[in-house]
Amino acid sequence: MSPSWSRTATASATAALTLLAALVVTGSRLAVIPLIVAFIALQRHWKAGLTAGSGK
């Protein structure tokens, strides 16, 4: 059987990792939002450039 301080330390480390994972996921989602907005806003220019470059 492990000492009580070991169980407390393990529970604390697990909680810290859970919080860290939540922060990483939240940050990743927030970082993607401007990319999605830019893609939607500039999509027509992107399509126009593709069609302009296809002909000779």
N, C-alpha and C positions, 0 to 999 in steps of 0.2 A: 504494500500500500504506500502511495506517495504522500509526502508531508502536505499539510494544508496550504503552506505558502507556495508550493509547486503547482497545485491545482489553481490557486488564485492567479499566479503568474501566467499560466497557460490560458486561462479564461480571459485575462486582460490582453494577452497577445492576440488571441483569436478575435476579440472585439476590435482591436486596433487594425488588424488586417481586413476585417469586414468593412470598417469605416474607410480605410484606404482604398479598397476595391470600389466602394460606392463613389468616392471622390474621383477616381480615375474614370469610371464609366460616365459620370456626370460631365466631367471636363471634356471627354471625347465627344459626347453628344453636342455640347456647346460649341466645340471647335468645328464641327461639321456644318452647323447651321449657316454660317456665312458662305460656305462653298455651295450649298444647295441654292441659296438665294442668288448668288452670282451665276450659277449655271442656268437657272430659270430665266433670269433677266437677260442674259447674253445668248440664249439659245438660238434666237432668230439670226443673229450675226454669225454664229458658228455654222448654221445650216447654209446661209448665203455664201460663206467662204468655201464650203465644201462643193457646192454646185458651181461656183465660179471657176474653181480650179479643175473641174472635170473635163471641160471642153478645150479644144485646140484653137 
